């Protein structure tokens, strides 16, 4: 089955340096630093990344962080919980904008 996203592109991500090496180097250095252990563990950062990947609907990121977490021995329950957290935040963000709609509708019906 053909998909819009080519799964092979995930492995080719480094190729972005072919068209702009200096900026790619900066990005990959920064990206690597972000995922270093700090106040958050690498595990926690990977779970956050998995949740964000679902919220922004990036199939490459979902693939990459699923592989990372499974490779770390992470539980399916923890991974799904991260996805539910992302879904709750995304859903809440959509719903809170309903207050803006309500205010506008109330203003127009005055």
C-alpha positions as CSV (number, residue, x, y, z in Angstrom):
1,X,0.0,0.0,0.0
2,X,1.4,3.4,-0.9
3,X,1.4,6.1,1.7
4,X,1.9,9.9,1.4
5,X,4.9,9.6,3.7
6,X,7.8,7.3,2.6
7,X,9.0,5.3,5.7
8,X,12.5,5.3,4.1
9,X,12.7,9.0,4.5
10,X,13.2,8.7,8.3
11,X,16.6,7.0,7.6
12,X,17.4,9.7,5.1
13,X,16.9,12.6,7.6
14,X,20.6,13.3,7.7
15,X,20.5,14.1,4.0
16,X,19.1,17.5,4.8
17,X,22.8,18.5,5.3
18,X,23.3,17.9,1.6
19,X,21.6,21.2,0.8
20,X,22.7,23.3,3.8
21,X,25.4,21.6,5.8
22,X,26.1,24.4,8.3
23,X,22.5,24.8,9.4
24,X,22.0,21.0,9.5
25,X,25.1,20.7,11.7
26,X,23.7,23.3,14.1
27,X,20.3,21.7,14.2
28,X,21.7,18.2,14.8
29,X,24.0,19.5,17.5
30,X,21.2,21.4,19.2
31,X,18.9,18.4,18.9
32,X,21.5,16.1,20.4
33,X,22.0,18.5,23.3
34,X,18.3,18.7,23.9
35,X,18.1,14.9,24.4
36,X,21.0,14.7,26.8
37,X,20.3,13.8,30.4
38,X,19.6,16.9,32.4
39,X,16.8,17.8,34.8
40,X,14.8,15.2,32.8
41,X,16.0,11.7,32.1
42,X,16.5,10.4,28.5
43,X,13.4,8.2,29.1
44,X,11.3,11.1,30.2
45,X,12.4,13.1,27.2
46,X,11.6,10.3,24.8
47,X,8.1,9.9,26.3
48,X,7.5,13.6,25.9
49,X,8.8,13.4,22.3
50,X,6.4,10.5,21.6
51,X,3.5,12.5,23.0
52,X,4.4,15.6,21.0
53,X,4.9,13.5,17.9
54,X,1.3,12.4,18.2
55,X,0.0,15.9,18.9
56,X,1.7,17.3,15.8
57,X,1.0,14.1,13.9
58,X,4.5,13.5,12.6
59,X,4.6,9.9,11.4
60,X,8.4,10.0,11.2
61,X,8.7,11.1,14.9
62,X,6.1,8.6,16.0
63,X,8.2,5.9,14.3
64,X,11.5,7.1,15.6
65,X,10.4,7.5,19.3
66,X,8.4,4.3,19.3
67,X,11.5,2.5,18.2
68,X,13.6,4.4,20.7
69,X,11.3,3.6,23.6
70,X,10.8,0.0,22.7
71,X,14.5,-0.4,22.4
72,X,14.9,1.0,25.9
73,X,12.5,-1.6,27.1
74,X,9.7,0.9,27.8
75,X,6.3,-0.5,28.6
76,X,3.4,-0.2,26.2
77,X,1.3,1.2,29.0
78,X,3.8,4.1,29.6
79,X,3.9,4.8,25.8
80,X,0.1,4.9,25.5
81,X,-0.2,7.0,28.6
82,X,2.1,9.6,26.9
83,X,-0.1,9.5,23.9
84,X,-3.2,10.0,26.1
85,X,-1.5,13.0,27.8
86,X,-0.8,14.5,24.4
87,X,-4.4,13.9,23.3
88,X,-5.8,15.5,26.4
89,X,-3.7,18.6,26.0
90,X,-4.5,18.8,22.3
91,X,-8.2,18.3,23.0
92,X,-8.2,20.8,25.8
93,X,-6.5,23.4,23.6
94,X,-9.2,22.9,21.0
95,X,-12.0,23.2,23.6
96,X,-10.6,26.2,25.4
97,X,-10.8,28.1,22.1
98,X,-14.5,27.5,22.4
99,X,-14.5,30.3,25.0
100,X,-13.4,32.6,22.3
101,X,-16.2,31.4,20.1
102,X,-18.7,31.8,22.9
103,X,-17.6,35.4,23.6
104,X,-17.8,36.3,19.9
105,X,-21.2,34.8,19.6
106,X,-22.5,36.5,22.7
107,X,-21.1,39.8,21.5
108,X,-22.8,39.5,18.2
109,X,-26.2,38.6,19.7
110,X,-26.3,41.6,21.9
